Amino acid sequence: MADEVGDLIVKFLKDEHKITGLSGGDTVKDLKDAIYSKTSVQPNRQKLLGLKIKPSDLTDDTPLSALKLRPNMKLILMGTKEEQIEKVSEAPIDLPEVVNDFDIEEEEIAIENREEYLAKIERRIKTYQINTLNECRPGKKLLVLDIDYTLFDHRSTAEQANELMRPYLHEFLTEAYKNYDIVIWSATGMKWIETKLNLLGVSTHPDYKICFYLDADAMISVHTPKYGVIEVKPLGVIWGKYDKWDEKNTIMFDDVRRNFIMNPQSGLRIKAFRDSRVNRLTDTELVKLTEYLNSIADLDDFTVLDHRNWREYRKKPSHRRHGRHRESNEHSNL
């Protein structure tokens, strides 16, 4: 029937739900009721993202025919289940950090030099297309950032995106932008990257600009003796496309250490941001990392640093460090 909306895909947390049986004559309330039956999120707690209509024009009585829905169109649901709301009030104040990662053994570091993986990087350099959002600036170092659990709690539920945003995100990016060009690399699809960063206000913020995004297609798979095949983010893909950046002036933040196994010297494992309802009032990780980025911004060579010790690193205000020899001497005293 011409009046049929067709199947819709609603993404909630990590799951996708197919909504069927709706027609153009049905209303937004009918859609919300159908979503409730799939997700257990009450209609009054649902916020749908991806609809081509102004939020101010959207009511429960709005007919679906006005939403310009397409068959198999994907929408993102933000909302909270009733049982989760109840759990929040009972949650302990001090929650231990949950680590969603495995330790990479030191003997596996040599994996970065394996010819077959370097060949994969070369193929990515040749075939992966980067959409430049804002031009790179001369003389700026490179900061590569993950999204999920680094800037954004993507598993918790909330009615507004800013409730899932890591505290001080915009202040952190604004300060980092003074010395670093910023790239976002997420192990998801480009559509979800764009959607999340639009929701967080990152893509349109007036005080900083993002150079470009990289998605899962820019990653490569490697085999580790202990953990089998894993997907990783090789910085060589960026370095192969932009000769202004290399291991001396690039730093990468990710909550998962294995993502920078091909570039262990350039990676800094950030504490994962989870349970945003509990932790967003106390998390200051980005404030501390802002201080660290500022303290190393004058260095000519990041390879003299051990980013695992970033919390203890402090810049000596009486010196401006230029040249590998002086940097190495100071690094040895950390």
N, C-alpha and C positions, 0 to 999 in steps of 0.2 A: 504493500500500500504506500502511496506517495506521502501519506500523513505520518508514516512511521519514522521515528527518530533513528532507529538502528541501534546496535549495541554501543555502549559507552564503557570506557575503561576508567575506573577510579582507583588511583594509587593512594593507599593509606599505610603509613610506615613503610615496611619493606614489601608489602603485598599489593598485588593488583587484583581488583574485583571487577567482574563483568556485570554490567547492568543491562538487562534486556526487557523487552515488552512495553516500552514507553512509546507514546505517539506525540505528535506536535500539539495535540489538544490537551495533553496532560500539563500539569503545572510544576513549578519548582518544588512545591511541597510534595508532589508525587515522587519527584526525583529524590528528594531527601528521605522520604519514607523507604524507598527502594534501597538507598544507600545504608540506612539504618539497619535494614534486615540483613545486610552483608557484613557490616562493620561493628554494629552495636554502639555506634556514636549517635546520640540523640539528635534529632533534626535541629533543635535550638542551639546545639553546640557545633554544628557543622559550618565550616567555611570552605567554599569551593573556589579553587584557583584554576585559571585557564579559560574561564568563560569570556566570550567576546561581548561583554556588556558592562557598563559602569556599575559598581557596587550600589551606588545611590539609586539606580534604576531597577535594581533586583529586589523583588518581594516574593513571598511564598505563592502569590497569585499569578506571577508572571508565567505566561504560557511558554512551553518549551520551544514552540515554533519561533519565538522571538530571540532565542539564544544562538541561532545559527550553528546548531550542533551538526557534526558530521559523523557518519558511521565509524565506529572504532576510535572516536576522538578520546584523548586522554585528559583527565582532570586530576588535580591533586586535592585531596581532602585534608584539611587541618581541623582538628577537634580532639576532644577528650572523652574517653569512655567513663561512665559513671563510676565503675569500680576503681578506675585509676584515680579519680578525684578523691574517693574515700581513702585510698592507700596513701595519698600525699599527706593527709592530715595525721596519719599514723607513722609516717616515715621518721626514722631516727635523724637527729641533727648531724651527727658525724658519721658519714658513710665512708668506708674504705674505698680507695681508688680501685676501680676495676680495670684490669689491663687486658685489652683485646688484641694480644700480639704474642708472638713467641720470640725467644731470644735467638738472635743469629749468632751461631758459633764463630769464634775468631778465625778458625781454620777455613771457614767458608768465604771469607772476604776475597780470596783470590778469584772468586767467581767473576769479579768485575773485569778480569783480563781474558776470559775465555773467548776464543775466536768466534765460536758460533753465536755468542750473544752480541759481540761487537758487530757481527754481520747483520743481526736483526736490527740493531740500532741504525746501521747504514740504510737499511731498507725503509725504516720509519722516516729517516731524514729525507729520502727521495720521494716517498709516497704520501706522507702525512701532510695535509694542508692546514696551515695556520691562518685563521682569520684575525688580522690585526685590528684591534679595537682602538688603540691609541699608540702613536708612534713612540718608540724607545727614545730616551733622552741621552745625549752624549755624556760620558763620564759617570753614569749611574751604575751601581752594582745591581745584582739581580736577587730578588727574594721570590721564591716559589712556595706557594701555600696550598695545602690541602683544604677541603671544605668540611666534610663530615667528621665530627668530633674534634676538629681543630678550630673551626670558626662557628660551627653550627651543630647543635644536638639534634641529629636527624632521626632519632628513634623515639624520643619523648613526644608527647602530644601537647598541643596548646591551641588556643583560639587565635593567637596573633603570632606572626613569624618572629617578632622582636623578643618574644618570651623564650625562644629557642636559640637566640643569638648569643654568642659568647660575650660576656661583659667587656666593655672598652674596645669593641671591635673597630668602630670608626675612628676613635682616637689613635688606636694602634696603627691603622692603615694610613691615617693622615701623617703621623710622625715618620713612619717608615718611608713614605713616598718622597720625603725630602732627600734621602740618600740612595734609595733603591727604586728601580723599576719593578713592578709587581706583576707576577703571573700566577694564575690559579690553575692547579692541576688536580682533577678529581677522577677517581676510578669509577665514574658513572658516565652516562651519556650526556652529550652536549645540551640536550633539551633540559635535563634536570639541573645542570650547572647554571644555565641561563635563568631558569625559573627561581632557583634558590637565591641567586645573587640579586635578582630583581626584587624579590621579596625582602631581602635584607637591606636593600637600598645601596648595595655596594656598586652596582653597575652605573648608577646615576649620581653618585655623591660628588659634590662640587669641590671638595678639598683634596681629592686624590683620583688617579686614573689607573685602570687595569690595562696592561699592554695586550694580553690575549688570554684565552682559556685553552687548556688541553684536557681532553677527555680520555676514556679508557682505550680508545683506538690508538693512542700514542704510546701505550704501555707495551711491554714485551713479557713473554713467559720465560722463566729460567727454571732449571732443575737443581734442587739442593739435595745432597745425600740424605739428610735427616728428615726433611719436610716435603719432599717431592716437588711437583711443579707449582710455582707461585707466580703471580703477576706483579711486576715491579715498574717503577717510574724512572727510567734512565735519563739523567740530565743531559747525556750526550745527544739526545734528540734535539734539545734546545741549542746546545753548543754547536751542533752541526749546521744549524740554520742561521745562527747569529754569532759571527766570529768575535763580537765585542765581549762575549761572556765565556768564561771557562771556570775551571775548578778554583781559580784564585779569587774570583769576585762573585761567586754564587753561593747562596745558602738556601736550604730547603727545610721547611717545617712540615712535619707530618706526625700524626699520633701513632702510626704503625711503622716500626723500624724497618721491616722487610721491604717497604716501598723504595727505600734508597740503598738497597744492598749493592746496586751497581755503582753507587757513589757514596760510600760510607763516610768519607772525609767531609762531604758537603752537607750531610743530613743532620738535622737536630730533631730529636724526638720530643714532641710537645706533649704535655699531660693531656689526656683525653678529656673533653668536656662532655660529661654525661649528667643525667638527672638534673636537667636545667632548672626545674622548679625548686629544687633544694639548693643547688650550687650557684645559681646565677647571682645571688646576693653576696657571695664570698669569694668567687673565683677572680684572681688577680694575675693569672698567668700572662696575659697579653701586656699588662703593665710592666712586668719584670722583663719580658722579651723585648719590649720597646727599649728599655735601658740597655739590654745586651746589644741590640742592633746598633744603637747609637755609639756604644763603646768600641765597636769594631769597625765602624764605618770608614775610619781613616786608614785602616790597614791596606797595604798593597797586595797582601797574599793571605787569603783565608786558610790555606793548607797548613799553616803553622799552628792553627787552633785545634783544640779538641772540644768539639761542641758538647760533648757529654758533661763537661765541667762548666757549662755556661752560667749556671747559677752562682758560682763562686768568682766568676770573672768580673773584674772591675777595671775600668780605664783609669790610668794614672793621669790626673789633670795637668801635671806639669810637663808632660811630653806629648808630642804629636808624632806617632810612629809611622815612619816611612822606610821601606827597605827591609828585606827579609832578615838580615843579620840582627837588627835591633829587635824585631818582632820575635825572633826565635829566643833571644836572651830573656825577654820579658815573659814569654810563654813558659820558659823553663822554671820560672819562679812562681807560677800559679799554684 
